[in-house]
Amino acid sequence: MNALLVYPRTPDTFWSLTHALRLINRKAASPPLGLLTVAAMLPPDWDLRLVDLNVRPLSDNDLAWGDCALVSAMIVQRASALDVTARCKAAGLTVIAGGPLFASEEERAAFGSVDHFVLNEAELTLPPFLADLECGRARRVYATDEFADLSTTPVPRWDLVDPRQYASRGIQFSRGCPNNCEFCEVTKLFGRRWRTKAPEQVIEELDTLYRLGWRGVVPFVDDNFNAGGARLRDRLIPALIEWRRGKRGISFSAQVTIELADDSDLMEMMVRAGFDTVFIGIETMDDANLAECHKRQNRHRDLLADVKRIQRAGLQVQAGFIVGFDGDTPSVFGRMTEFIQKSGIATAMVGLLQAPVGTALHERLRREGRIRLDLSGDNSDGTTNIVPRMGLDPLQEGYRRVLHDLYAPGNYYRRVRTFLREYRPGRANGHLTRSHVLALVRSLYHLGAAGRERWQYPGLLFWTLFRRPRALPVAVALAMYGYHYRKCYELLVGTQAP
């Protein structure tokens, strides 16, 4: 069986980093981890070919070679997934689909070109599908309400990846989240019980990446990395510290909750293990809004002080923010901008509140008659599928103002300096590599000579060299991120980026 593993194209979004990646000669941020994991579960006598449309097109030669196509997609990839599945079906391939895009019956009904949907966690639904396929009696839908034991999850097929095309390699330690945020679909997809792989599995995956020559960022893609603090502190983090001895060029990032700020020992261990960046869902500074969306872990805290504490520990804080809660008033836009500027959170993803199908928020607003559109899957594109209390026009106008103020070059570079004043990189995390030098050279032209920040960027470099020399690689990376954010938002906010 010749199987195409097809990953649809992702449109330019906040997290695609498309414009920044061009500066380092990469085409995509990270390979499709889910598809590569599924690839490791397929029969060993199948021949596999990965086609990531973010890296290269799906060619007629690919379609002529394949017997079947396995397509995995997120909601934001809907348009590309429709085109891919239709092309594969027209070429006579058996089309098999999975991933969050196909979780609802309404979405599956729109994909008439798909022969089989293998949903939820592949460790549970893929084996019975493969057995039925071999016997010629495969059903259209395979789904389960149960959650997998991650000790059965194999090492992803990293050998299928073109190593020159990606800026990072993702890895997964856990699934599930014990929190119950009203707007979040994580618990619907993966449950509220925090399940993990054994540390030995993670080390095996890292060994595979290292053996294949990867030297760079390895993000942990877990939705709540620090949900089980003791298990991290006692098992995984010590294993990472030991694994990293004598190895250079590998760093880690993770998505955590703000509660990490309460655990100075864990932060210190994470930095020693090679973590240099964490993403935190801050969402809103208003306690009433946090109560409304059931984000209990963020309530009754000094969020600004928490962010500074994490930065001083040696971890860059990236964060998500949301406007459009029922309790928001027009003052929220100015207050959010002020908070983000003071915090030094350079990578601040501000989005409109959206209600994914299956979440408690979607159910509540459906009962209230406040669901208005299909979900785009991109909460930073200026659209929302809800009817906001504030009114749609004032919300979108205020949102555009926030983006304009946050990512105007002057404000952005001031925010980067605010962060660097607090940041204390670990010794290994401050190491200057050849890729950093190449990125610096390219960025000096695109940002320092041809860009709108031709004055701000060189100024940041000189300031960093004299004030925070070990943080120079971070300063260069943040400048390139800022370039992407401005390009990504320019049409939305009505201004022109270079």
C-alpha positions in Angstrom: 0.0 0.0 0.0 1.4 3.4 -1.0 0.1 5.9 1.5 0.3 9.7 1.1 0.3 11.6 4.4 -1.1 15.0 3.5 -1.1 18.0 5.7 -3.2 20.9 4.3 -1.9 24.4 3.9 -2.2 26.7 6.9 -3.1 30.4 6.0 -1.0 33.2 7.3 -1.8 33.5 11.0 -0.2 34.8 14.2 1.5 31.5 14.8 2.4 30.5 11.3 5.4 32.9 11.5 5.5 32.8 7.7 7.2 36.1 7.2 9.8 35.6 9.9 10.6 32.1 8.6 11.6 33.5 5.2 14.3 35.4 7.0 15.9 32.2 8.2 15.2 30.3 4.9 12.6 27.9 6.3 9.1 27.2 4.9 7.1 26.1 8.0 7.4 26.4 11.8 7.2 22.7 12.6 6.3 19.3 10.9 2.8 17.9 11.4 3.4 15.9 14.6 0.0 14.1 14.5 0.5 12.7 11.1 4.1 11.6 11.8 2.8 9.8 14.9 0.0 8.1 12.9 2.7 7.1 10.4 4.5 5.1 13.1 1.2 3.2 13.7 0.7 2.1 10.1 1.6 -1.4 8.9 5.3 -1.8 8.4 4.8 -3.0 4.8 3.1 0.2 3.8 5.3 2.7 1.8 4.8 6.2 3.2 5.3 9.7 1.7 4.7 12.9 3.6 3.3 15.9 1.7 3.1 19.0 3.8 1.5 21.7 1.6 3.2 24.3 3.8 6.4 23.1 2.4 5.6 21.8 -1.1 2.5 21.3 -3.4 0.7 18.0 -3.8 1.8 16.9 -7.3 0.2 14.8 -9.9 3.1 12.4 -9.5 2.2 12.1 -5.8 -1.4 11.2 -6.7 -0.3 8.7 -9.3 2.0 7.0 -6.8 -0.5 6.8 -3.9 -3.2 4.2 -3.2 -4.6 6.1 -0.3 -4.3 9.5 1.3 -4.4 10.1 5.1 -5.3 13.8 5.7 -5.1 15.4 9.1 -6.4 19.0 9.6 -7.2 21.8 12.1 -10.2 24.0 11.7 -8.1 26.8 10.3 -7.1 24.5 7.4 -10.7 23.9 6.2 -10.4 25.5 2.8 -7.2 23.6 1.9 -8.5 20.3 3.3 -11.6 20.6 1.1 -9.3 21.0 -2.0 -6.9 18.2 -1.0 -9.6 15.6 -0.3 -11.4 16.4 -3.5 -8.2 16.1 -5.5 -7.2 12.8 -3.9 -10.7 11.4 -4.5 -10.8 12.5 -8.1 -7.4 10.7 -8.6 -9.0 7.4 -7.4 -7.3 7.3 -3.9 -9.0 6.0 -0.8 -9.3 9.2 1.4 -9.0 8.8 5.2 -9.3 11.9 7.4 -8.8 12.7 11.0 -8.0 15.6 13.3 -10.0 18.4 15.1 -11.5 19.7 11.8 -13.6 16.6 11.5 -14.8 16.4 15.1 -18.4 17.5 14.3 -21.0 15.8 12.1 -21.6 19.1 10.3 -18.0 19.3 9.2 -17.9 15.6 8.1 -21.0 16.1 6.0 -19.2 18.8 4.1 -16.4 16.4 3.1 -18.2 14.1 0.8 -14.9 13.1 -0.8 -13.7 11.4 2.4 -14.2 7.7 2.5 -13.3 7.1 6.1 -13.1 9.3 9.2 -10.7 8.0 11.9 -11.4 10.4 14.8 -10.3 11.1 18.4 -7.0 9.5 19.6 -5.4 7.3 16.9 -4.0 4.8 19.4 -7.6 3.7 20.0 -9.4 4.2 16.6 -6.7 3.5 14.1 -6.1 -0.2 14.9 -9.7 -1.3 14.3 -9.9 0.7 11.2 -6.8 -0.9 9.8 -8.1 -4.4 10.7 -11.4 -3.7 8.9 -9.7 -2.1 5.9 -7.6 -5.2 5.4 -10.8 -7.4 5.5 -12.6 -5.0 3.1 -15.3 -4.0 5.5 -14.1 -0.6 6.8 -16.8 1.7 8.1 -17.1 5.4 7.3 -16.6 6.7 10.9 -14.4 5.4 13.7 -14.8 7.3 16.9 -14.4 6.8 20.7 -15.2 8.6 23.9 -12.3 6.9 25.7 -8.8 8.3 26.0 -5.6 6.5 25.2 -2.8 5.2 27.5 0.1 7.2 26.1 2.6 4.4 27.0 1.4 2.9 23.7 2.3 5.9 21.6 5.2 5.2 19.3 8.1 7.5 18.3 7.0 9.7 15.4 8.4 8.9 11.9 10.8 11.8 11.8 12.7 10.1 9.0 9.8 11.2 6.6 10.6 14.9 7.2 12.8 17.1 5.0 15.1 18.5 7.7 15.9 21.7 5.7 12.3 23.0 5.7 11.3 23.5 9.3 12.3 25.8 12.1 11.5 23.4 15.0 10.4 19.9 15.9 7.5 19.4 18.2 7.2 16.7 20.9 4.4 15.6 23.2 4.6 14.5 26.8 1.0 14.8 28.0 -2.6 15.1 26.9 -5.6 16.4 28.8 -6.1 19.4 31.1 -7.7 19.5 34.6 -9.0 23.0 34.1 -12.4 23.9 32.8 -12.1 27.1 30.8 -15.5 27.7 29.2 -14.1 28.7 25.7 -11.5 25.9 25.4 -12.0 22.7 23.4 -9.0 20.9 24.9 -11.0 19.0 27.5 -13.5 18.0 24.8 -10.8 16.6 22.6 -8.5 15.1 25.3 -10.4 15.0 28.6 -9.7 16.5 32.0 -7.4 13.8 33.2 -3.7 14.7 32.7 -2.1 11.7 31.0 1.6 11.4 30.3 4.2 9.3 28.5 7.0 7.8 30.5 10.1 10.0 30.6 11.9 7.2 28.8 9.6 7.6 25.8 10.4 11.3 25.6 14.1 10.6 25.8 13.8 8.0 23.0 12.1 10.6 20.8 14.8 13.2 21.6 17.5 10.6 20.8 15.8 10.0 17.5 15.8 13.7 16.7 19.3 14.2 17.8 20.6 11.2 15.8 18.9 12.5 12.7 20.9 15.7 13.1 18.3 18.1 14.6 19.8 21.0 16.5 17.3 23.7 17.4 14.0 24.4 19.2 11.9 21.5 20.4 8.5 22.8 21.6 6.5 20.6 23.9 3.0 20.8 22.3 1.1 19.8 25.5 -1.9 22.0 26.2 -1.0 22.2 29.9 2.6 21.1 30.5 2.8 21.9 34.2 -0.6 20.4 35.2 1.3 17.7 37.2 4.1 19.7 38.8 5.4 16.9 41.0 5.7 14.5 38.0 7.6 17.1 36.1 9.9 18.0 39.0 10.6 14.4 40.0 10.7 12.6 36.7 10.7 14.4 33.4 12.7 17.5 34.1 15.6 15.5 35.8 15.6 13.2 32.8 15.9 16.1 30.4 18.7 17.7 32.4 20.6 14.4 32.3 19.9 13.9 28.6 21.1 17.4 27.6 24.5 17.0 29.2 27.1 17.3 26.5 24.6 18.2 23.9 24.5 21.6 22.3 21.9 23.3 20.2 18.7 22.0 21.7 16.3 24.2 23.6 12.7 23.6 24.7 9.5 25.6 25.0 6.1 24.7 26.5 2.6 25.9 27.2 2.0 26.4 30.9 -0.4 28.1 33.3 0.4 31.2 35.2 0.7 29.0 38.3 4.2 28.3 37.2 5.1 31.6 38.8 4.4 30.1 42.2 7.0 27.3 41.8 10.5 28.8 41.7 12.2 25.4 42.0 10.4 24.1 38.9 11.3 27.2 36.9 14.9 26.9 37.9 14.9 23.2 36.9 13.2 24.0 33.6 15.9 26.5 32.7 18.6 24.1 33.6 16.9 21.5 31.3 17.0 23.9 28.4 13.6 25.6 28.5 13.8 29.2 27.4 10.2 30.1 26.5 6.7 29.5 27.9 3.3 30.4 26.5 0.6 31.3 29.0 -3.1 31.9 28.5 -3.6 35.2 30.4 -6.8 36.0 28.4 -8.0 39.0 30.5 -6.9 41.1 33.5 -10.5 41.4 34.8 -11.3 39.1 37.6 -15.0 39.2 36.7 -14.3 38.0 33.2 -12.0 35.2 34.5 -14.9 34.1 36.7 -17.3 34.2 33.7 -15.1 31.9 31.6 -14.2 29.7 34.6 -10.5 30.4 34.3 -10.0 29.9 38.1 -6.3 29.4 37.9 -5.8 33.1 36.9 -8.1 34.6 39.4 -7.0 36.7 42.5 -3.5 37.2 41.2 -1.1 40.0 40.5 -0.7 38.9 36.8 1.9 41.5 36.0 4.1 40.5 39.0 3.7 36.8 38.0 4.9 37.5 34.4 8.0 39.4 35.7 8.8 36.6 38.1 8.8 34.1 35.3 10.9 36.3 33.1 13.5 36.9 35.8 13.8 33.1 36.2 15.1 32.9 32.6 11.9 32.2 30.7 10.5 34.4 28.0 6.7 34.7 28.4 4.5 34.5 25.3 0.8 35.0 26.1 -2.7 34.8 24.7 -5.3 37.5 25.4 -9.0 37.7 24.5 -11.4 40.6 24.1 -15.2 40.2 23.7 -16.2 38.7 27.1 -19.7 39.7 28.2 -18.1 41.9 31.0 -15.9 43.8 28.6 -16.5 47.5 28.1 -14.8 49.9 25.7 -12.1 50.6 28.3 -10.8 47.1 27.9 -8.8 47.9 24.8 -6.6 50.6 26.4 -6.2 48.7 29.6 -5.1 45.6 27.7 -2.6 47.5 25.7 -1.2 49.1 28.8 -0.8 45.8 30.6 1.0 44.1 27.6 3.3 47.1 27.2 4.2 47.1 30.9 4.6 43.3 31.0 7.2 43.1 28.3 5.3 40.3 26.6 6.6 40.8 23.1 4.6 37.9 21.6 1.1 38.8 22.7 -1.6 37.1 20.7 -4.8 39.1 21.1 -7.9 37.5 19.7 -11.6 38.0 19.7 -13.6 35.6 21.8 -14.8 32.6 19.8 -17.0 29.6 20.8 -15.7 26.3 19.3 -18.4 23.7 18.8 -18.6 21.3 21.7 -17.4 23.8 24.3 -19.5 25.0 27.3 -19.3 28.5 25.8 -20.8 27.4 22.5 -23.6 25.5 24.3 -24.4 28.6 26.5 -24.4 31.1 23.6 -26.4 28.7 21.4 -29.2 28.6 24.0 -29.1 32.4 24.1 -29.3 32.7 20.3 -25.8 34.3 20.1 -24.0 32.0 17.6 -23.7 33.8 14.3 -21.1 32.2 12.0 -19.1 29.1 11.4 -15.8 29.1 13.3 -12.8 30.2 11.3 -10.3 28.4 13.5 -8.1 31.6 13.8 -9.1 33.8 16.7 -6.7 36.5 15.6 -8.2 37.2 12.2 -10.7 39.8 13.5 -13.8 37.6 13.2 -15.9 35.9 15.8 -18.7 33.4 15.6 -20.6 35.0 18.6 -22.8 38.0 19.1 -20.9 40.1 21.7 -22.6 42.1 24.4 -20.5 45.1 23.4 -21.7 45.0 19.8 -19.8 43.7 16.9 -18.7 47.0 15.4 -17.3 48.5 18.6 -15.5 45.2 19.4 -13.8 44.9 16.1 -12.9 48.6 16.0 -11.3 48.4 19.4 -9.6 45.2 18.5 -8.0 46.8 15.5 -6.8 49.7 17.6 -5.2 47.3 20.1 -3.3 45.5 17.3 -2.2 48.8 15.8 -0.9 50.1 19.1 0.9 46.9 20.1 2.7 46.2 16.8 3.6 49.7 15.7 7.4 49.5 15.5 8.1 52.0 18.2 5.8 50.3 20.8 6.9 46.9 19.9 10.6 47.6 20.3 10.0 49.4 23.6 8.2 46.2 24.8 11.1 44.1 23.7 13.5 46.2 25.8 11.1 46.0 28.8 11.3 42.3 28.6 15.1 42.2 28.1 15.6 44.3 31.3 13.9 41.5 33.3 15.2 38.5 31.4 18.0 36.4 32.7 18.8 33.7 30.2 20.4 30.5 31.4 24.0 29.8 30.3 23.1 27.3 27.7 20.1 29.3 26.5 22.4 32.3 25.8 24.7 30.3 23.4 25.3 32.0 20.0 25.0 29.5 17.1 25.8 29.7 13.4 22.0 29.9 12.7 21.8 32.9 14.9 24.6 34.7 13.0 22.9 33.9 9.6 19.5 35.2 11.0 21.3 38.4 12.2 22.8 39.0 8.7 19.4 38.5 6.9 17.5 40.5 9.4 19.9 43.5 9.1 18.8 43.9 5.5 15.1 43.2 5.7 14.5 45.0 9.0 17.5 47.3 9.4 17.8 48.6 5.8 14.5 47.9 4.0 12.0 47.8 6.9 9.9 50.4 8.6 12.0 49.7 11.8 15.2 50.8 10.1 16.0 52.9 13.1 14.5 50.9 15.9 16.1 47.6 15.0 19.7 48.7 15.0 19.0 50.6 18.1 17.8 47.5 19.8 20.8 45.5 18.7 23.3 48.1 20.1 21.3 48.5 23.3 21.3 44.7 23.8 25.0 44.3 23.0 25.9 46.8 25.7 23.2 46.1 28.3 22.2 42.4 27.8 24.8 40.8 25.4 23.9 37.2 26.3 20.3 37.9 25.2 21.3 39.1 21.7 19.9 35.9 19.9 16.6 36.5 21.7 16.5 40.1 20.6 17.1 39.2 17.0 14.4 36.5 17.1 11.9 38.9 18.6 12.6 41.5 16.0 11.9 39.0 13.3 8.7 37.9 15.0 7.6 41.5 15.2 8.1 41.8 11.4 5.8 38.8 10.9 3.1 40.1 13.2 3.0 43.5 11.4 2.8 41.8 8.0 0.1 39.4 9.3 -2.0 42.2 10.8 -1.4 45.0 8.2 -4.7 44.4 6.2 -6.7 43.8 9.4 -5.7 47.1 11.0 -5.6 49.2 7.8 -1.9 50.1 7.9 0.9 49.1 5.5 3.8 47.0 6.7 7.1 47.0 4.7 
